[in-house]
Amino acid sequence: MGPRLPGSPGDARAVAWSLAKLKSLGFSNVRAEPVTVPRWIRGEARADIVAPWPQTLVVAALGGSVGTPDSSIEAEVVPVGSLDDLKAQPRERIEGRIVFFTARMERSRDGAGYGKTVAPRGSGAAEAARLGALAMVMRPAGTSTSRTPHTGAQRYSGGIPPIPAFALSNPDADMLEQQLASGLPVRLRVASTSRWDGEAQSANVIGEIPGHGRKDEVIVLGAHLDSWDLGTGAHDDATGVGVVTAAAKLIGESKRRPQRTIRVVFYANEEFGLSGAKAYAASRGDSIERHVLGLESDLGAFRPYGLRARVAPDRLSLVRSIQSVLEPLGIAYHGTEASGGRTSASCANSACRSWTSSPTPHRTSTCTTRRTTPSTRWIPACCA
């Protein structure tokens, strides 16, 4: 299939393949539910240090970035460590310059370093534009030492003219920092032909293992079908598609038939705004109340190593029951920590999502307990 940017030929091939695969595996009610997705064209990107020592850098446009006006932008570089650091700068230091976010992601087993580093990718360009910057570059939200930039989605703020946004590879970010460390002014020239190209049609792909006894109640096993375009999307999220499909198939083949319907959903366009998840929730209406659990696999296919729960004391017996099944697989119990609101449990090495009645999905790096408001109904979710 290759890369599956929303609305691309690869995305369409993935939808067709998924329908055929679920049918061949014996799933029931296999179907594609149309989803309208935004279409973004990456184009070409380039970055060059102009002074004090000229050097070409490896760079990629961040997802959703606009291109550069008049073919390129050249300006002095201003380094900042974080969004808070940027917001603390006087406008005269930022205006007319290129902002460089320097924070380096720490390598950790549970991916905690990603959450600490990724914020500038989402809103760094918008915050820099608010202070009059001409463009934004950042060290990638990743730990690879290869000269391969790590892309991802960024978003602009209404009423503020958008500026181009880029990610460097880690070695190229090191090079830029070294020139800045000289104390001399560093000038950077960036160019990009990225652009938006309207909308396209994609689809959520769905298959089911029908329940018996309580078949109108639904457990969703989800993953997303789209991917970024700079790689093959194997871990993000083709492996998730495989994980939830295999889990549902094993349940369907077990001697103990499921009481509730197990529904596999391959969501369209997770990367560019959760189009598929929003469309799924919006199309369910009142039947969303019959969804008793949602689980998502979206952090690769690495071996789970722990179970962590954040549940009320009266639910600990259920967690212990789950742990008794996982323990023979070498999955350790990592304790519990409840802090109010509805409760959930998570597998270490998992990413999680919950739905609200808005219906807008919310995502956290772990399945933490969240406080609720009268207008929000949370359905706990964690990865299988």
MOVEN-V152737 format. One record per run of one state. SS is the DSSP state (H for helix, E for strand, - for the rest). FROM is the first residue (numbers start at 1). TO is the last residue. Records with the same first field share a line. If there is no record, write none. Layout:
SS=FROM-TO ; FROM-TO
This chain:
-=1-8 ; 25-27 ; 42-44 ; 52-54 ; 58-58 ; 62-62 ; 64-68 ; 72-72 ; 81-82 ; 88-90 ; 95-97 ; 102-111 ; 118-118 ; 131-134 ; 140-152 ; 154-163 ; 169-169 ; 181-186 ; 193-194 ; 210-213 ; 225-233 ; 254-259 ; 268-274 ; 297-305 ; 311-312 ; 330-331 ; 337-341 ; 343-343 ; 348-351 ; 356-361 ; 365-369 ; 371-378 ; 380-380 ; 382-384
H=9-24 ; 69-71 ; 83-87 ; 91-94 ; 112-117 ; 119-130 ; 170-180 ; 234-253 ; 275-290 ; 313-329
E=28-41 ; 45-51 ; 55-57 ; 59-61 ; 63-63 ; 73-80 ; 98-101 ; 135-139 ; 153-153 ; 164-168 ; 187-192 ; 195-209 ; 214-224 ; 260-267 ; 291-296 ; 306-310 ; 332-336 ; 342-342 ; 344-347 ; 352-355 ; 362-364 ; 370-370 ; 379-379 ; 381-381
